Amino acid sequence: MILLAALVLGLPAGWGLARWQGRQYRAPDLKYLWLIPAAFAPQLVVAYWPATRELLPPPAAAAALPVSLVAFLAFVWLNRGLPGMPVLLVGLVLNLVVLAANGGWMPISPETASQLPGGSAPEAAVLEMRIGEKDILLRPEDTRLELLSDRFLLPDWIGYRAAFSLGDMFVAAGAFWLLASPPRAPNPNRRENAHI
Amino acid sequence: MNKKLAQLIFLSNRINRQHVQLVVVILSLAMLILGIGAPSDGGGPTRGRLVGGV
């Protein structure tokens, strides 16, 4: 949920910039929008919808996130010309790589997880247990590409505890950039000007 | 009069379409970053279920 802050901040930033430049704010011209719900569907089943989280057998559930991210990768690649999308693409690839390297889930260490709301002491942690939506509890020494795992914590002064990865930072920056750099409205006089 | 009414309807349709488009894009982007990102904001190691060997 912390990533939604990028949207919440990016939208007024883009709107304010458009107003300052004396033009109307417009949504980014995203193509192949239908790919997003299609790519999100596997995650809805295995991660977000409580009623279906337990339905799939573990191997199928573990495959769902990487498959979903590959579909998102297609969408982001098709829209790579938009501002912020290359940054978003970097974040997606980083998260996809670490997920694929760790059995389809985002690794988080017992020490980091213990600092989240509801977390128990690291020594009481049950390894390889799913926590949250997409994370799996792994010791750092058992984690592949540990640098890309959910190893960062929001600072205390924010008052909200969340762990995130390097890829998440790129995703947030890309989403903010995308919304804060809205496309310019097509100039109705462009054709006339072309003759000048 | 009819022309003005038609212009008004055209304008309101245009504004509505832009607003609807913006809402659709924002919702899609929310889904996109929720799908791409993988932060954890709670739960601790006591929730969820065991996953097969990594």
gemmi code that builds the backbone of each chain (N, CA, C; Angstrom):
import gemmi

chains = {
    "A": [
        ("MET", (0.805, -1.208, 0.000), (0.000, 0.000, 0.000), (0.846, 1.270, 0.000)),
        ("ILE", (2.088, 1.177, 0.498), (2.898, 2.401, 0.552), (3.166, 2.936, -0.851)),
        ("LEU", (3.147, 2.049, -1.848), (3.426, 2.507, -3.210), (2.336, 3.425, -3.734)),
        ("LEU", (1.128, 3.295, -3.184), (0.046, 4.172, -3.630), (0.339, 5.631, -3.286)),
        ("ALA", (1.252, 5.842, -2.346), (1.645, 7.221, -2.007), (2.242, 7.919, -3.232)),
        ("ALA", (2.882, 7.135, -4.106), (3.454, 7.728, -5.323), (2.351, 8.308, -6.200)),
        ("LEU", (1.207, 7.620, -6.240), (0.080, 8.144, -7.017), (-0.528, 9.355, -6.323)),
        ("VAL", (-0.690, 9.229, -5.020), (-1.316, 10.311, -4.247), (-0.486, 11.596, -4.339)),
        ("LEU", (0.827, 11.453, -4.413), (1.700, 12.632, -4.526), (1.884, 13.066, -5.980)),
        ("GLY", (1.946, 12.104, -6.878), (2.210, 12.422, -8.283), (1.062, 13.145, -8.965)),
        ("LEU", (-0.162, 12.771, -8.606), (-1.328, 13.382, -9.237), (-1.416, 14.890, -8.968)),
        ("PRO", (-1.380, 15.327, -7.699), (-1.413, 16.784, -7.471), (-0.179, 17.494, -8.018)),
        ("ALA", (0.966, 16.809, -8.033), (2.173, 17.436, -8.591), (1.979, 17.710, -10.086)),
        ("GLY", (1.455, 16.721, -10.809), (1.214, 16.898, -12.239), (0.131, 17.929, -12.505)),
        ("TRP", (-0.911, 17.884, -11.682), (-2.020, 18.839, -11.844), (-1.524, 20.260, -11.585)),
        ("GLY", (-0.723, 20.417, -10.524), (-0.188, 21.738, -10.199), (0.741, 22.253, -11.291)),
        ("LEU", (1.552, 21.350, -11.835), (2.478, 21.735, -12.908), (1.701, 22.181, -14.153)),
        ("ALA", (0.639, 21.428, -14.457), (-0.177, 21.779, -15.624), (-0.836, 23.145, -15.424)),
        ("ARG", (-1.344, 23.385, -14.216), (-1.990, 24.683, -13.924), (-0.969, 25.806, -14.042)),
        ("TRP", (0.223, 25.559, -13.529), (1.278, 26.579, -13.552), (1.664, 26.925, -14.994)),
        ("GLN", (1.578, 25.912, -15.858), (1.909, 26.132, -17.269), (0.694, 26.593, -18.075)),
        ("GLY", (-0.434, 26.778, -17.372), (-1.621, 27.312, -18.015), (-2.325, 26.341, -18.943)),
        ("ARG", (-2.251, 25.059, -18.642), (-2.944, 24.072, -19.476), (-3.714, 23.112, -18.596)),
        ("GLN", (-4.566, 22.328, -19.245), (-5.397, 21.390, -18.501), (-4.638, 20.089, -18.255)),
        ("TYR", (-4.829, 19.526, -17.062), (-4.163, 18.257, -16.747), (-4.812, 17.127, -17.521)),
        ("ARG", (-4.012, 16.281, -18.106), (-4.532, 15.127, -18.843), (-3.889, 13.849, -18.332)),
        ("ALA", (-4.660, 12.787, -18.391), (-4.130, 11.490, -17.959), (-3.052, 11.036, -18.929)),
        ("PRO", (-2.067, 10.268, -18.446), (-1.057, 9.728, -19.357), (-1.718, 8.872, -20.440)),
        ("ASP", (-1.175, 8.948, -21.640), (-1.739, 8.193, -22.775), (-1.248, 6.754, -22.746)),
        ("LEU", (-1.830, 5.976, -21.849), (-1.412, 4.575, -21.727), (-2.061, 3.734, -22.821)),
        ("LYS", (-1.272, 2.865, -23.429), (-1.800, 1.958, -24.449), (-1.947, 0.558, -23.842)),
        ("TYR", (-2.788, -0.229, -24.445), (-3.005, -1.626, -24.015), (-3.384, -1.693, -22.534)),
        ("LEU", (-4.299, -0.813, -22.125), (-4.700, -0.734, -20.717), (-5.313, -2.044, -20.213)),
        ("TRP", (-5.919, -2.791, -21.137), (-6.564, -4.053, -20.744), (-5.560, -5.067, -20.195)),
        ("LEU", (-4.284, -4.856, -20.530), (-3.264, -5.794, -20.032), (-3.127, -5.730, -18.504)),
        ("ILE", (-3.446, -4.565, -17.926), (-3.235, -4.411, -16.481), (-4.136, -5.346, -15.670)),
        ("PRO", (-5.479, -5.298, -15.850), (-6.294, -6.260, -15.075), (-5.979, -7.705, -15.411)),
        ("ALA", (-5.615, -7.952, -16.674), (-5.262, -9.328, -17.047), (-4.022, -9.785, -16.297)),
        ("ALA", (-3.036, -8.884, -16.180), (-1.799, -9.241, -15.478), (-2.022, -9.324, -13.973)),
        ("PHE", (-2.961, -8.523, -13.473), (-3.190, -8.479, -12.025), (-3.995, -9.694, -11.533)),
        ("ALA", (-4.765, -10.292, -12.431), (-5.672, -11.385, -12.038), (-4.980, -12.509, -11.259)),
        ("PRO", (-3.824, -13.016, -11.716), (-3.184, -14.093, -10.934), (-2.827, -13.649, -9.512)),
        ("GLN", (-2.427, -12.387, -9.366), (-2.069, -11.888, -8.030), (-3.307, -11.763, -7.149)),
        ("LEU", (-4.411, -11.388, -7.781), (-5.655, -11.277, -7.018), (-5.998, -12.625, -6.391)),
        ("VAL", (-5.773, -13.678, -7.163), (-6.118, -15.023, -6.693), (-5.171, -15.487, -5.582)),
        ("VAL", (-3.871, -15.325, -5.772), (-2.923, -15.933, -4.822), (-2.468, -14.992, -3.704)),
        ("ALA", (-2.682, -13.673, -3.880), (-2.124, -12.758, -2.886), (-3.161, -11.870, -2.209)),
        ("TYR", (-4.084, -11.309, -2.971), (-4.922, -10.248, -2.403), (-6.294, -10.703, -1.925)),
        ("TRP", (-6.868, -11.692, -2.575), (-8.228, -12.099, -2.220), (-8.150, -13.205, -1.169)),
        ("PRO", (-8.577, -12.900, 0.066), (-8.429, -13.901, 1.141), (-9.127, -15.220, 0.831)),
        ("ALA", (-10.256, -15.141, 0.121), (-11.021, -16.367, -0.130), (-10.290, -17.330, -1.050)),
        ("THR", (-9.374, -16.821, -1.868), (-8.714, -17.709, -2.845), (-7.230, -17.908, -2.561)),
        ("ARG", (-6.728, -17.232, -1.539), (-5.284, -17.311, -1.246), (-4.804, -18.744, -1.031)),
        ("GLU", (-5.674, -19.534, -0.415), (-5.250, -20.882, -0.038), (-5.664, -21.946, -1.052)),
        ("LEU", (-6.334, -21.532, -2.111), (-6.916, -22.512, -3.016), (-5.880, -23.236, -3.875)),
        ("LEU", (-4.935, -22.473, -4.407), (-3.983, -23.084, -5.334), (-2.925, -23.901, -4.584)),
        ("PRO", (-2.493, -24.995, -5.162), (-1.378, -25.732, -4.550), (-0.115, -24.865, -4.582)),
        ("PRO", (0.792, -25.039, -3.605), (1.973, -24.163, -3.500), (2.759, -23.960, -4.786)),
        ("PRO", (3.017, -25.007, -5.599), (3.794, -24.742, -6.828), (3.069, -23.794, -7.780)),
        ("ALA", (1.754, -23.962, -7.909), (0.991, -23.093, -8.807), (0.939, -21.675, -8.253)),
        ("ALA", (0.767, -21.572, -6.932), (0.730, -20.239, -6.312), (2.073, -19.534, -6.476)),
        ("ALA", (3.162, -20.303, -6.331), (4.496, -19.707, -6.450), (4.773, -19.245, -7.874)),
        ("ALA", (4.137, -19.877, -8.848), (4.362, -19.485, -10.242), (3.527, -18.270, -10.626)),
        ("ALA", (2.478, -18.017, -9.858), (1.523, -16.970, -10.254), (2.158, -15.574, -10.275)),
        ("LEU", (2.963, -15.259, -9.259), (3.542, -13.909, -9.210), (4.511, -13.646, -10.355)),
        ("PRO", (5.477, -14.537, -10.605), (6.353, -14.286, -11.761), (5.594, -14.193, -13.081)),
        ("VAL", (4.588, -15.052, -13.268), (3.802, -15.000, -14.505), (3.111, -13.638, -14.622)),
        ("SER", (2.549, -13.192, -13.505), (1.881, -11.896, -13.489), (2.863, -10.767, -13.816)),
        ("LEU", (4.053, -10.836, -13.242), (5.035, -9.772, -13.481), (5.517, -9.767, -14.930)),
        ("VAL", (5.584, -10.941, -15.543), (5.973, -10.987, -16.962), (4.899, -10.292, -17.818)),
        ("ALA", (3.630, -10.508, -17.462), (2.552, -9.826, -18.192), (2.632, -8.306, -17.972)),
        ("PHE", (2.923, -7.892, -16.731), (3.112, -6.459, -16.472), (4.311, -5.919, -17.252)),
        ("LEU", (5.322, -6.753, -17.374), (6.512, -6.349, -18.124), (6.140, -6.026, -19.579)),
        ("ALA", (5.257, -6.834, -20.148), (4.809, -6.581, -21.528), (4.111, -5.228, -21.615)),
        ("PHE", (3.254, -4.948, -20.630), (2.534, -3.663, -20.638), (3.507, -2.490, -20.530)),
        ("VAL", (4.415, -2.568, -19.578), (5.351, -1.457, -19.356), (6.256, -1.285, -20.583)),
        ("TRP", (6.662, -2.402, -21.191), (7.507, -2.320, -22.381), (6.759, -1.637, -23.529)),
        ("LEU", (5.482, -1.972, -23.682), (4.691, -1.374, -24.769), (4.468, 0.119, -24.544)),
        ("ASN", (4.581, 0.548, -23.276), (4.383, 1.968, -22.957), (5.697, 2.639, -22.553)),
        ("ARG", (6.810, 2.071, -22.952), (8.096, 2.550, -22.463), (8.434, 3.965, -22.923)),
        ("GLY", (7.720, 4.467, -23.912), (7.987, 5.817, -24.395), (7.452, 6.910, -23.489)),
        ("LEU", (6.595, 6.546, -22.530), (6.019, 7.556, -21.636), (7.016, 7.928, -20.537)),
        ("PRO", (6.939, 9.168, -20.038), (7.875, 9.564, -18.980), (7.698, 8.701, -17.734)),
        ("GLY", (8.787, 8.307, -17.138), (8.736, 7.507, -15.921), (8.691, 6.014, -16.163)),
        ("MET", (8.236, 5.609, -17.349), (8.081, 4.178, -17.616), (9.422, 3.421, -17.599)),
        ("PRO", (10.507, 4.010, -18.140), (11.788, 3.289, -18.044), (12.210, 3.040, -16.589)),
        ("VAL", (11.924, 4.000, -15.706), (12.261, 3.826, -14.286), (11.394, 2.720, -13.687)),
        ("LEU", (10.112, 2.753, -14.036), (9.196, 1.712, -13.582), (9.643, 0.341, -14.074)),
        ("LEU", (10.143, 0.326, -15.299), (10.610, -0.924, -15.903), (11.790, -1.508, -15.117)),
        ("VAL", (12.689, -0.638, -14.686), (13.841, -1.088, -13.891), (13.343, -1.730, -12.584)),
        ("GLY", (12.419, -1.055, -11.920), (11.873, -1.594, -10.665), (11.187, -2.928, -10.872)),
        ("LEU", (10.438, -3.038, -11.949), (9.734, -4.288, -12.246), (10.733, -5.423, -12.451)),
        ("VAL", (11.758, -5.150, -13.239), (12.754, -6.195, -13.533), (13.475, -6.620, -12.248)),
        ("LEU", (13.836, -5.643, -11.406), (14.526, -5.984, -10.152), (13.644, -6.881, -9.278)),
        ("ASN", (12.363, -6.528, -9.159), (11.459, -7.347, -8.346), (11.226, -8.716, -8.976)),
        ("LEU", (11.103, -8.738, -10.298), (10.888, -10.020, -10.986), (12.089, -10.947, -10.798)),
        ("VAL", (13.280, -10.386, -10.885), (14.499, -11.200, -10.757), (14.588, -11.809, -9.356)),
        ("VAL", (14.342, -11.003, -8.337), (14.481, -11.529, -6.971), (13.353, -12.512, -6.637)),
        ("LEU", (12.166, -12.264, -7.162), (11.072, -13.221, -6.969), (11.405, -14.561, -7.627)),
        ("ALA", (11.845, -14.483, -8.873), (12.143, -15.713, -9.611), (13.286, -16.488, -8.963)),
        ("ALA", (14.222, -15.754, -8.364), (15.380, -16.417, -7.748), (15.043, -17.040, -6.398)),
        ("ASN", (13.884, -16.682, -5.832), (13.538, -17.169, -4.496), (12.193, -17.895, -4.487)),
        ("GLY", (11.968, -18.682, -5.510), (10.799, -19.549, -5.530), (9.485, -18.846, -5.804)),
        ("GLY", (9.518, -17.645, -6.359), (8.270, -16.977, -6.733), (7.734, -16.009, -5.705)),
        ("TRP", (8.443, -15.821, -4.604), (7.972, -14.897, -3.552), (9.069, -13.891, -3.225)),
        ("MET", (8.654, -12.770, -2.644), (9.618, -11.738, -2.253), (10.185, -12.082, -0.879)),
        ("PRO", (11.485, -12.313, -0.792), (12.057, -12.683, 0.509), (12.126, -11.500, 1.474)),
        ("ILE", (11.953, -11.821, 2.738), (12.115, -10.831, 3.810), (12.742, -11.563, 4.990)),
        ("SER", (13.676, -10.909, 5.647), (14.373, -11.587, 6.739), (13.540, -11.545, 8.025)),
        ("PRO", (13.763, -12.509, 8.925), (13.036, -12.483, 10.211), (13.276, -11.183, 10.976)),
        ("GLU", (14.491, -10.639, 10.880), (14.801, -9.392, 11.606), (13.954, -8.231, 11.074)),
        ("THR", (13.859, -8.142, 9.755), (13.053, -7.067, 9.168), (11.573, -7.281, 9.468)),
        ("ALA", (11.110, -8.518, 9.304), (9.691, -8.811, 9.530), (9.283, -8.550, 10.978)),
        ("SER", (10.233, -8.746, 11.905), (9.903, -8.556, 13.321), (9.605, -7.094, 13.640)),
        ("GLN", (10.038, -6.201, 12.766), (9.811, -4.778, 13.015), (8.527, -4.258, 12.378)),
        ("LEU", (7.798, -5.150, 11.702), (6.527, -4.753, 11.096), (5.401, -4.952, 12.105)),
        ("PRO", (4.276, -4.263, 11.919), (3.144, -4.462, 12.825), (2.717, -5.925, 12.849)),
        ("GLY", (2.564, -6.464, 14.031), (2.153, -7.862, 14.158), (3.297, -8.836, 14.096)),
        ("GLY", (4.508, -8.325, 13.894), (5.664, -9.208, 13.782), (6.076, -9.757, 15.138)),
        ("SER", (6.558, -11.002, 15.111), (7.038, -11.597, 16.354), (8.562, -11.579, 16.357)),
        ("ALA", (9.141, -11.985, 17.451), (10.603, -11.953, 17.586), (11.255, -12.814, 16.507)),
        ("PRO", (12.440, -12.407, 16.023), (13.101, -13.164, 14.948), (13.330, -14.628, 15.300)),
        ("GLU", (13.638, -14.887, 16.576), (13.924, -16.279, 16.951), (12.662, -17.147, 16.925)),
        ("ALA", (11.483, -16.504, 16.945), (10.232, -17.264, 16.890), (9.711, -17.417, 15.467)),
        ("ALA", (10.471, -16.901, 14.513), (9.997, -16.902, 13.123), (9.981, -18.316, 12.548)),
        ("VAL", (8.951, -18.586, 11.775), (8.867, -19.864, 11.055), (9.340, -19.607, 9.636)),
        ("LEU", (10.494, -20.152, 9.311), (11.087, -19.877, 8.004), (10.232, -20.448, 6.874)),
        ("GLU", (10.335, -19.817, 5.727), (9.596, -20.177, 4.518), (8.091, -20.017, 4.678)),
        ("MET", (7.683, -19.229, 5.648), (6.255, -18.958, 5.806), (5.906, -17.674, 5.069)),
        ("ARG", (4.768, -17.683, 4.414), (4.314, -16.473, 3.729), (3.854, -15.443, 4.740)),
        ("ILE", (4.243, -14.201, 4.505), (3.705, -13.120, 5.322), (3.244, -12.001, 4.397)),
        ("GLY", (2.237, -11.277, 4.866), (1.679, -10.234, 4.023), (1.132, -10.836, 2.735)),
        ("GLU", (1.214, -10.079, 1.651), (0.662, -10.566, 0.384), (1.660, -11.407, -0.422)),
        ("LYS", (2.883, -10.912, -0.541), (3.803, -11.544, -1.491), (5.115, -11.994, -0.866)),
        ("ASP", (5.269, -11.829, 0.410), (6.572, -12.087, 1.023), (6.676, -13.495, 1.580)),
        ("ILE", (7.923, -13.921, 1.666), (8.224, -15.203, 2.285), (9.397, -14.972, 3.245)),
        ("LEU", (9.303, -15.603, 4.397), (10.312, -15.396, 5.428), (11.533, -16.266, 5.148)),
        ("LEU", (12.657, -15.617, 4.920), (13.906, -16.344, 4.651), (15.056, -15.667, 5.379)),
        ("ARG", (15.983, -16.477, 5.879), (17.191, -15.898, 6.465), (18.016, -15.245, 5.351)),
        ("PRO", (18.713, -14.169, 5.660), (19.515, -13.512, 4.612), (20.497, -14.462, 3.943)),
        ("GLU", (21.080, -15.382, 4.732), (22.063, -16.303, 4.143), (21.408, -17.330, 3.219)),
        ("ASP", (20.082, -17.511, 3.355), (19.371, -18.434, 2.460), (18.703, -17.709, 1.298)),
        ("THR", (18.857, -16.403, 1.260), (18.179, -15.595, 0.237), (19.107, -15.352, -0.940)),
        ("ARG", (18.584, -15.605, -2.114), (19.349, -15.265, -3.318), (19.076, -13.807, -3.656)),
        ("LEU", (20.113, -13.086, -4.029), (20.022, -11.657, -4.369), (19.402, -10.868, -3.207)),
        ("GLU", (19.959, -11.067, -2.047), (19.380, -10.470, -0.832), (19.289, -8.942, -0.917)),
        ("LEU", (20.187, -8.361, -1.691), (20.191, -6.903, -1.857), (18.873, -6.405, -2.457)),
        ("LEU", (18.197, -7.276, -3.220), (16.959, -6.870, -3.892), (15.702, -7.275, -3.118)),
        ("SER", (15.880, -7.842, -1.922), (14.723, -8.304, -1.155), (14.074, -7.136, -0.404)),
        ("ASP", (12.999, -7.433, 0.315), (12.351, -6.417, 1.155), (13.229, -6.199, 2.388)),
        ("ARG", (14.244, -5.384, 2.247), (15.224, -5.210, 3.330), (15.236, -3.792, 3.886)),
        ("PHE", (14.498, -2.895, 3.263), (14.480, -1.507, 3.732), (13.204, -1.249, 4.527)),
        ("LEU", (13.342, -0.412, 5.550), (12.179, -0.053, 6.378), (11.951, 1.450, 6.309)),
        ("LEU", (10.689, 1.838, 6.326), (10.394, 3.264, 6.388), (10.936, 3.827, 7.697)),
        ("PRO", (11.397, 5.078, 7.701), (11.901, 5.657, 8.958), (10.804, 5.776, 10.011)),
        ("ASP", (11.244, 5.738, 11.253), (10.293, 5.757, 12.374), (9.395, 6.994, 12.367)),
        ("TRP", (9.983, 8.148, 11.947), (9.228, 9.392, 12.082), (7.995, 9.441, 11.185)),
        ("ILE", (7.910, 8.540, 10.198), (6.714, 8.514, 9.335), (5.512, 7.968, 10.103)),
        ("GLY", (5.779, 7.125, 11.085), (4.681, 6.591, 11.890), (3.952, 5.442, 11.228)),
        ("TYR", (4.530, 4.877, 10.188), (3.913, 3.750, 9.495), (5.031, 2.786, 9.131)),
        ("ARG", (4.915, 1.555, 9.568), (5.996, 0.593, 9.345), (5.721, -0.227, 8.087)),
        ("ALA", (6.686, -0.252, 7.217), (6.573, -1.068, 6.007), (7.976, -1.406, 5.526)),
        ("ALA", (8.106, -2.608, 4.978), (9.383, -3.033, 4.395), (9.252, -2.998, 2.876)),
        ("PHE", (10.304, -2.599, 2.220), (10.234, -2.503, 0.766), (11.594, -2.829, 0.164)),
        ("SER", (11.576, -3.050, -1.145), (12.790, -3.460, -1.855), (13.338, -2.307, -2.692)),
        ("LEU", (14.525, -2.528, -3.232), (15.105, -1.543, -4.153), (14.193, -1.367, -5.370)),
        ("GLY", (13.653, -2.476, -5.855), (12.735, -2.408, -6.991), (11.513, -1.562, -6.682)),
        ("ASP", (10.998, -1.676, -5.450), (9.835, -0.862, -5.057), (10.144, 0.631, -5.151)),
        ("MET", (11.383, 1.003, -4.815), (11.750, 2.430, -4.884), (11.669, 2.926, -6.329)),
        ("PHE", (12.172, 2.108, -7.258), (12.108, 2.492, -8.672), (10.652, 2.547, -9.147)),
        ("VAL", (9.847, 1.595, -8.688), (8.434, 1.572, -9.090), (7.740, 2.850, -8.619)),
        ("ALA", (7.971, 3.230, -7.358), (7.342, 4.439, -6.815), (7.814, 5.681, -7.578)),
        ("ALA", (9.125, 5.749, -7.849), (9.663, 6.919, -8.556), (9.096, 6.998, -9.973)),
        ("GLY", (9.002, 5.865, -10.641), (8.470, 5.844, -12.001), (7.001, 6.245, -12.052)),
        ("ALA", (6.214, 5.746, -11.094), (4.782, 6.081, -11.061), (4.585, 7.569, -10.781)),
        ("PHE", (5.384, 8.101, -9.856), (5.303, 9.536, -9.560), (5.650, 10.355, -10.796)),
        ("TRP", (6.727, 9.979, -11.447), (7.193, 10.698, -12.631), (6.132, 10.669, -13.736)),
        ("LEU", (5.525, 9.507, -13.907), (4.507, 9.345, -14.954), (3.331, 10.303, -14.729)),
        ("LEU", (2.867, 10.379, -13.489), (1.705, 11.233, -13.210), (2.081, 12.708, -13.125)),
        ("ALA", (3.310, 12.969, -12.716), (3.732, 14.367, -12.568), (4.145, 14.981, -13.898)),
        ("SER", (4.244, 14.169, -14.948), (4.611, 14.680, -16.281), (3.505, 14.360, -17.274)),
        ("PRO", (2.340, 14.973, -17.106), (1.222, 14.634, -17.989), (1.506, 15.077, -19.421)),
        ("PRO", (0.904, 14.377, -20.382), (1.121, 14.774, -21.782), (0.507, 16.136, -22.051)),
        ("ARG", (1.118, 16.865, -22.945), (0.562, 18.146, -23.339), (-0.645, 17.904, -24.245)),
        ("ALA", (-1.644, 18.784, -24.095), (-2.825, 18.670, -24.950), (-2.403, 18.912, -26.392)),
        ("PRO", (-2.983, 18.158, -27.332), (-2.632, 18.393, -28.726), (-2.981, 19.816, -29.133)),
        ("ASN", (-2.067, 20.448, -29.805), (-2.259, 21.839, -30.200), (-3.179, 21.899, -31.425)),
        ("PRO", (-4.372, 22.528, -31.275), (-5.306, 22.567, -32.398), (-4.773, 23.384, -33.572)),
        ("ASN", (-3.798, 24.257, -33.330), (-3.270, 25.097, -34.412), (-2.040, 24.491, -35.078)),
        ("ARG", (-1.705, 23.254, -34.665), (-0.465, 22.683, -35.147), (-0.451, 22.558, -36.673)),
        ("ARG", (-1.586, 22.138, -37.248), (-1.630, 21.950, -38.696), (-1.450, 23.291, -39.412)),
        ("GLU", (-2.151, 24.308, -38.849), (-2.026, 25.627, -39.471), (-0.588, 26.139, -39.356)),
        ("ASN", (0.001, 25.916, -38.170), (1.353, 26.400, -37.947), (2.360, 25.714, -38.876)),
        ("ALA", (2.025, 24.474, -39.224), (2.964, 23.727, -40.053), (3.143, 24.380, -41.430)),
        ("HIS", (2.128, 25.144, -41.830), (2.223, 25.772, -43.147), (2.975, 27.087, -43.092)),
        ("ILE", (3.197, 27.575, -41.864), (3.833, 28.895, -41.765), (5.329, 28.793, -42.041)),
    ],
    "B": [
        ("MET", (-30.170, 28.846, -30.723), (-30.413, 28.241, -29.408), (-30.040, 26.754, -29.414)),
        ("ASN", (-30.554, 26.081, -30.456), (-30.243, 24.656, -30.588), (-28.746, 24.430, -30.742)),
        ("LYS", (-28.119, 25.344, -31.470), (-26.683, 25.210, -31.688), (-25.929, 25.339, -30.374)),
        ("LYS", (-26.374, 26.333, -29.543), (-25.711, 26.543, -28.255), (-25.906, 25.332, -27.349)),
        ("LEU", (-27.131, 24.807, -27.385), (-27.428, 23.620, -26.569), (-26.543, 22.449, -26.997)),
        ("ALA", (-26.417, 22.306, -28.289), (-25.577, 21.223, -28.813), (-24.124, 21.416, -28.403)),
        ("GLN", (-23.677, 22.675, -28.429), (-22.299, 22.963, -28.019), (-22.094, 22.639, -26.539)),
        ("LEU", (-23.122, 22.996, -25.746), (-23.057, 22.741, -24.304), (-22.978, 21.239, -24.025)),
        ("ILE", (-23.829, 20.492, -24.715), (-23.836, 19.029, -24.540), (-22.490, 18.445, -24.981)),
        ("PHE", (-21.978, 18.966, -26.084), (-20.688, 18.483, -26.584), (-19.581, 18.739, -25.557)),
        ("LEU", (-19.615, 19.957, -24.981), (-18.597, 20.327, -23.996), (-18.684, 19.439, -22.755)),
        ("SER", (-19.936, 19.246, -22.265), (-20.087, 18.428, -21.056), (-19.668, 16.989, -21.328)),
        ("ASN", (-19.977, 16.488, -22.517), (-19.540, 15.129, -22.877), (-18.027, 15.033, -22.881)),
        ("ARG", (-17.400, 16.073, -23.415), (-15.944, 16.064, -23.518), (-15.303, 16.063, -22.135)),
        ("ILE", (-15.832, 16.936, -21.252), (-15.286, 17.021, -19.899), (-15.494, 15.695, -19.178)),
        ("ASN", (-16.697, 15.154, -19.306), (-16.967, 13.893, -18.625), (-16.050, 12.789, -19.126)),
        ("ARG", (-15.841, 12.770, -20.420), (-14.995, 11.728, -20.982), (-13.559, 11.846, -20.446)),
        ("GLN", (-13.093, 13.087, -20.344), (-11.738, 13.296, -19.821), (-11.643, 12.864, -18.358)),
        ("HIS", (-12.681, 13.196, -17.594), (-12.658, 12.817, -16.176), (-12.713, 11.301, -16.019)),
        ("VAL", (-13.598, 10.689, -16.798), (-13.712, 9.228, -16.722), (-12.394, 8.579, -17.132)),
        ("GLN", (-11.785, 9.140, -18.179), (-10.504, 8.597, -18.645), (-9.444, 8.709, -17.553)),
        ("LEU", (-9.447, 9.857, -16.858), (-8.463, 10.057, -15.784), (-8.683, 9.052, -14.657)),
        ("VAL", (-9.944, 8.848, -14.286), (-10.238, 7.895, -13.213), (-9.817, 6.483, -13.607)),
        ("VAL", (-10.114, 6.107, -14.852), (-9.737, 4.762, -15.323), (-8.221, 4.592, -15.296)),
        ("VAL", (-7.510, 5.628, -15.746), (-6.051, 5.549, -15.766), (-5.490, 5.476, -14.350)),
        ("ILE", (-6.044, 6.265, -13.434), (-5.551, 6.243, -12.045), (-5.790, 4.862, -11.425)),
        ("LEU", (-6.984, 4.323, -11.632), (-7.276, 2.987, -11.081), (-6.349, 1.931, -11.699)),
        ("SER", (-6.115, 2.061, -12.994), (-5.219, 1.106, -13.660), (-3.796, 1.236, -13.129)),
        ("LEU", (-3.371, 2.483, -12.919), (-2.020, 2.681, -12.387), (-1.900, 2.139, -10.966)),
        ("ALA", (-2.962, 2.300, -10.186), (-2.952, 1.744, -8.824), (-2.775, 0.228, -8.888)),
        ("MET", (-3.520, -0.386, -9.820), (-3.407, -1.839, -9.985), (-2.003, -2.220, -10.470)),
        ("LEU", (-1.468, -1.384, -11.346), (-0.134, -1.646, -11.897), (0.934, -1.627, -10.806)),
        ("ILE", (0.929, -0.590, -9.984), (2.017, -0.510, -9.004), (1.790, -1.484, -7.843)),
        ("LEU", (0.522, -1.805, -7.547), (0.282, -2.854, -6.550), (0.773, -4.198, -7.083)),
        ("GLY", (0.631, -4.375, -8.393), (1.054, -5.626, -9.003), (2.560, -5.745, -9.147)),
        ("ILE", (3.189, -4.645, -9.514), (4.640, -4.680, -9.742), (5.411, -4.644, -8.434)),
        ("GLY", (4.973, -3.803, -7.524), (5.673, -3.648, -6.248), (5.423, -4.818, -5.323)),
        ("ALA", (6.323, -4.982, -4.375), (6.157, -6.073, -3.418), (6.568, -5.635, -2.018)),
        ("PRO", (6.015, -4.520, -1.540), (6.355, -4.120, -0.169), (5.535, -4.941, 0.838)),
        ("SER", (5.976, -4.945, 2.064), (5.224, -5.621, 3.118), (4.976, -4.618, 4.227)),
        ("ASP", (3.712, -4.475, 4.593), (3.418, -3.487, 5.630), (2.770, -4.116, 6.854)),
        ("GLY", (3.105, -5.343, 7.094), (2.622, -5.921, 8.337), (2.317, -7.389, 8.222)),
        ("GLY", (1.827, -7.934, 9.295), (1.507, -9.342, 9.294), (2.460, -10.157, 10.131)),
        ("GLY", (3.741, -9.816, 10.029), (4.722, -10.548, 10.804), (4.781, -11.996, 10.405)),
        ("PRO", (5.679, -12.764, 11.001), (5.881, -14.140, 10.581), (4.855, -15.123, 11.116)),
        ("THR", (3.761, -14.649, 11.646), (2.785, -15.590, 12.181), (1.587, -15.764, 11.258)),
        ("ARG", (1.478, -14.931, 10.205), (0.352, -15.035, 9.309), (0.738, -15.819, 8.065)),
        ("GLY", (-0.258, -16.181, 7.286), (0.018, -16.843, 6.014), (0.118, -18.341, 6.167)),
        ("ARG", (0.741, -18.978, 5.218), (0.806, -20.436, 5.275), (2.186, -20.876, 4.802)),
        ("LEU", (2.497, -22.084, 5.124), (3.783, -22.614, 4.714), (3.831, -22.793, 3.212)),
        ("VAL", (4.969, -22.472, 2.655), (5.161, -22.617, 1.214), (6.149, -23.760, 1.018)),
        ("GLY", (6.004, -24.451, -0.086), (6.936, -25.524, -0.382), (8.359, -25.009, -0.464)),
        ("GLY", (9.316, -25.858, -0.402), (10.727, -25.478, -0.362), (11.103, -24.503, -1.453)),
        ("VAL", (11.947, -23.561, -1.103), (12.362, -22.547, -2.063), (13.558, -23.055, -2.847)),
    ],
}
model = gemmi.Model(1)
for chain_id, residues in chains.items():
    chain = gemmi.Chain(chain_id)
    for i, (resn, *xyz) in enumerate(residues, 1):
        res = gemmi.Residue()
        res.name, res.seqid = resn, gemmi.SeqId(i, " ")
        for name, pos in zip(("N", "CA", "C"), xyz):
            atom = gemmi.Atom()
            atom.name, atom.element = name, gemmi.Element(name[0])
            atom.pos, atom.b_iso = gemmi.Position(*pos), 0.0
            res.add_atom(atom)
        chain.add_residue(res)
    model.add_chain(chain)
structure = gemmi.Structure()
structure.add_model(model)
structure.setup_entities()
